[in-house]
Amino acid sequence: MNLEHDRGPARDISVTAYYDDMTDRLLKVAGDLRMVHYGLWGPDTGTEREALMRSIHTLAGGCDLGPGKRVLDAGCGLGGPAVALAQEYGVRVTGLTICEPHVALAAEYAEQRGVGHLVEFRHGDFMDMPFPDASFDAVTNHESFCYAPDKLAYLQGVRRVLKPGGHWRMVDGLLSGKPMSEAQEAVHVSMQRGFHMPPLASLRGLLEALEQAGFEEIRERDLDSEVAPAVESLRKRWKLLVFLTPPPQPDEISYHELMQAAVDFDQGLREGVFTYRLVSGANPG
């Protein structure tokens, strides 16, 4: 089985249904941090847990977070990053997810970790944020920006709910801008199909969209070398597991799609057509 190209026919399934399908499996693999994200490795990083927490600190850096500040984790998943932000910075965090079953699971996790009084979770679509204007000091996207079907419209919505002087920050995959061969284009399409997401935005396109949406202090940081160990490790473990186990049962298909799409991302990252970046902007204040 060639994981990098042989996926079989695409399934017509919504993003909501896709993540709903994986709830039980994600709970098993997310660990005690409840994070299904790439970690970031630096010279002093020794464990996957440290790499995951390094990604949280990278995401939050520069936002001047502390007690009394309000953060929106847009596309919060099972609640791990939101809880970590509350624990590390003492901020009040609202997690927004399109998967209604994840709301109760994330809230229960926050209570277990002792920050239930700081964290709340809401069911909703981040393309139509159910919050008043100027509600948050910071909005974060931890590998969720890629799911926005209209990047400019999403960023305009982010700016609406940000307080003057507030910050938007994301860590996610993007197109690097390097010309892609026909085979690399096929990998990009395969990854979209596996993650059930729209095409990756280009780095240049994202920076231009931030300007068009009215953000200032726009910054980006190349994280390719820091994420590479996590991406490579995941690819190797997944290919070995697939080789040693039988074909997936119907209730495992969504998770297999997720992991095989991660293999595609690894290939594009190694070939330089995908990139993993921290991108940020400030709402003029």
Stockholm file with secondary structure:
# STOCKHOLM 1.0

chainA/1-285         MNLEHDRGPARDISVTAYYDDMTDRLLKVAGDLRMVHYGLWGPDTGTEREALMRSIHTLAGGCDLGPGKRVLDAGCGLGGPAVALAQEYGVRVTGLTICEPHVALAAEYAEQRGVGHLVEFRHGDFMDMPFPDASFDAVTNHESFCYAPDKLAYLQGVRRVLKPGGHWRMVDGLLSGKPMSEAQEAVHVSMQRGFHMPPLASLRGLLEALEQAGFEEIRERDLDSEVAPAVESLRKRWKLLVFLTPPPQPDEISYHELMQAAVDFDQGLREGVFTYRLVSGANPG
#=GR chainA/1-285 SS CCTTTCCCSCCCCCHHHHHHHTHHHHHHHSTTTTCCSCCCCCTTCCSHHHHHHHHHHHHHTTSCCCTTCEEEEESCTTSHHHHHHHHHHCCEEEEEESCHHHHHHHHHHHHHTTCTTTEEEEECCTTSCCSCTTCEEEEEEESCGGGCSSHHHHHHHHHHHEEEEEEEEEEEEEECSCCCCHHHHHHHHHHHHHHTCCCCCBHHHHHHHHHHHTCEEEEEEECHHHHHHHHHHHHHHHHHHHHHSCCCCGGGHHHHHHHHHHHHHHHHHHTTSEEEEEEEEECCC
#=GC SS_cons         CCTTTCCCSCCCCCHHHHHHHTHHHHHHHSTTTTCCSCCCCCTTCCSHHHHHHHHHHHHHTTSCCCTTCEEEEESCTTSHHHHHHHHHHCCEEEEEESCHHHHHHHHHHHHHTTCTTTEEEEECCTTSCCSCTTCEEEEEEESCGGGCSSHHHHHHHHHHHEEEEEEEEEEEEEECSCCCCHHHHHHHHHHHHHHTCCCCCBHHHHHHHHHHHTCEEEEEEECHHHHHHHHHHHHHHHHHHHHHSCCCCGGGHHHHHHHHHHHHHHHHHHTTSEEEEEEEEECCC
//
